[in-house]
Amino acid sequence: MARAPKLPRVDAEERFLAQVAWAYYTEGMTQEEVAGKLSTTRLRVNKALAEARRRGLVRFTFNTAFAACFDLEAALAARFGLTKAYVAPSPADPRDVQMIVGAALGHVLTEVLADPAVKLFGMSWGNTLNLATRFVGAIERPDLEVISVMGGLTKGSDLNSFEITTRLADLLGAQHSYFTAPLYAGSPETRDTIMELDVFRQVIEKIRAVDAIAMAAGDLSKRSLLMRDGLPSDVRMEELVAMGAVGDVLGTVLDAQGHPLAHPINDRVIGIGLPDLARIPNVILAAGGLHKVAIVRALLGLGLVNTFVTDEATARAVLDAMP
């Protein structure tokens, strides 16, 4: 019995996948146009595109500095249960990290504040948040109220909560309100007295009710505005470091595990604390620079942050430092 000759065989299915992918990705046709060209249905074209990618017939290469950032965003979101991570390419000069992260935060805030569901927005203070106001897009939100969420510094500064809150509200045509207490009281007893005053209790309750909050993280060095200008006169940065502190958020000083440091300074904070953050729908943390890796890692590990904005080098260091 004669055998059939061995002839090259054409894989009709793969040929069809290639035709669909070529027409869609190379010729720029819509799925409907591809279906018409190949006399098939749009549903079959859609499935063919997915199958072509699955088989590796089509591969994508991103010739952009943002490609690595996308991978880091996915890794951060998965590792820390974030709703969103925004990673900006690291600058050539590390001194420009705050500007880069501030710009990234400005873009994130533009998106967040454009949402009409956000009616009450909390704004912290610091250099990164100050820079972010330069990059917030033009939005008209007269129905929005921006409220400062931290007590102020005793020294005048354009990075103080009042100036930043006012600037952001003016950009949005929004209302604004202040938390006019100092960041730290002279003693825990004084702090309790201040927090019980009607005027401050009402503001604290309003802060706890914000729809979203933007905050920064400070490290334990003179680069930190709080360490430089905000500590009470009877507290030294060196003693905090000696006790294991790695940084602060909203004035509360934390150790490497994210626990409030067992130091009297934390009993003197006038404002909201870590438990309050758990009840806020969108807690936005913006921090960049390798000097902030320890405090960022501590905060993210608490599971209180929903949106994290940083730079590529910091993101890598935070992920690499995790067990």
C-alpha positions, -999 to 999 in steps of 0.1 A, spaced: 0 0 0 15 33 -12 21 59 15 9 94 11 38 117 3 52 138 32 43 174 22 47 206 43 15 212 62 0 246 67 -13 253 102 -45 270 92 -54 281 127 -20 297 133 -22 314 99 -56 328 108 -42 341 142 -13 357 124 -36 374 98 -58 388 125 -29 400 146 -11 416 116 -43 435 105 -50 447 140 -16 456 153 4 464 122 -23 478 98 -41 495 126 -75 482 118 -104 480 143 -116 446 153 -148 452 132 -127 461 101 -105 429 106 -137 408 108 -149 423 75 -116 418 58 -114 381 69 -151 374 65 -155 364 101 -171 378 133 -158 404 156 -161 379 185 -138 355 167 -113 383 160 -113 392 197 -107 357 207 -80 353 181 -61 383 194 -61 369 229 -49 335 216 -21 351 196 -8 368 227 -12 336 247 9 316 222 35 343 220 28 351 183 25 387 194 49 402 219 51 438 231 82 458 239 79 491 256 107 515 246 101 538 275 115 546 310 80 538 324 81 501 315 100 492 347 78 514 367 47 495 356 63 462 369 71 479 402 36 493 405 21 458 401 46 444 426 39 470 452 2 467 448 4 429 452 28 429 481 10 456 502 -26 452 491 -27 487 476 -55 499 454 -30 519 433 7 524 431 22 552 410 59 549 404 78 577 386 112 572 369 140 581 393 159 613 384 195 613 374 202 636 404 189 621 437 184 657 449 155 659 425 135 630 439 111 652 459 103 672 427 96 640 408 75 625 435 57 658 440 49 660 403 36 624 404 15 632 434 1 662 416 -11 640 387 -27 615 412 -45 643 431 -58 656 398 -75 623 392 -87 619 428 -101 654 431 -119 653 398 -141 626 413 -174 643 424 -177 616 451 -148 632 470 -164 660 489 -140 664 518 -103 661 512 -75 661 539 -42 676 532 -10 671 552 21 693 550 57 689 538 79 696 509 65 668 487 29 679 492 39 715 486 55 706 453 24 686 443 3 717 443 23 730 413 12 700 392 -25 696 401 -45 701 369 -71 728 365 -104 716 381 -133 736 392 -147 720 425 -166 746 444 -185 717 461 -152 704 476 -137 713 509 -100 709 516 -90 706 552 -56 707 569 -51 675 589 -21 683 610 -14 709 636 10 737 625 46 744 632 56 772 656 81 784 630 68 802 599 72 782 567 55 780 533 55 742 538 31 746 567 -4 732 566 -22 765 563 -3 777 532 -5 743 514 -42 739 522 -50 774 509 -30 769 478 -47 737 468 -82 750 476 -75 781 455 -64 760 425 -97 741 427 -120 770 435 -128 749 466 -136 758 502 -110 752 528 -107 750 566 -78 748 590 -67 728 620 -54 757 640 -37 738 669 0 732 672 13 698 662 25 689 697 11 700 731 34 708 760 24 676 779 0 647 775 -24 663 799 -24 695 779 -30 675 748 -61 658 763 -75 692 774 -70 707 739 -86 677 722 -117 680 745 -123 716 735 -155 719 714 -137 738 686 -109 712 682 -131 681 688 -154 692 659 -124 697 636 -109 663 645 -143 646 637 -143 664 604 -108 652 596 -118 616 605 -147 619 580 -126 629 549 -131 609 517 -94 609 510 -62 622 526 -28 630 512 2 626 535 39 624 535 64 604 556 94 619 573 126 602 582 148 607 612 173 632 599 176 670 594 162 665 559 128 661 576 109 693 582 95 679 614 129 670 628 144 703 617 117 727 628 88 709 644 100 689 674 92 702 709 122 720 725 125 693 751 128 664 726 159 656 706 160 636 674 190 616 686 170 602 716 142 591 692 168 573 669 184 556 700 150 542 709 145 527 674 125 553 656 127 553 618 104 582 610 70 598 614 36 602 598 12 629 608 35 637 637 34 602 652 69 587 655 71 551 644 96 522 648 107 498 620 76 477 625 52 506 622 44 507 659 42 541 676 74 547 695 71 542 733 81 578 738 61 607 755 61 627 722 34 604 708 12 612 737 15 649 729 3 648 692 -27 670 686 -46 654 657 -56 620 643 -37 588 648 -30 556 629 -64 540 639 -82 569 622 -65 562 589 -81 527 588 -115 544 584 -106 567 556 -115 553 521 -84 565 503 -52 571 522 -25 585 498 11 583 509 37 601 488 74 596 497 106 592 478 143 589 484 164 560 498 166 578 532 128 571 536 128 534 528 126 524 565 96 546 573 78 538 540 83 500 546 69 504 581 39 523 570 30 501 540 34 471 562 5 483 584 -20 480 555 -34 514 561 -23 530 528 -45 527 497 -25 547 472 13 549 472 33 575 451 71 572 449 100 569 426 116 539 409 147 536 432 127 539 463 101 513 451 129 488 443 145 494 477 112 489 496 105 457 478 141 444 481 141 450 518 110 429 524 116 393 535 
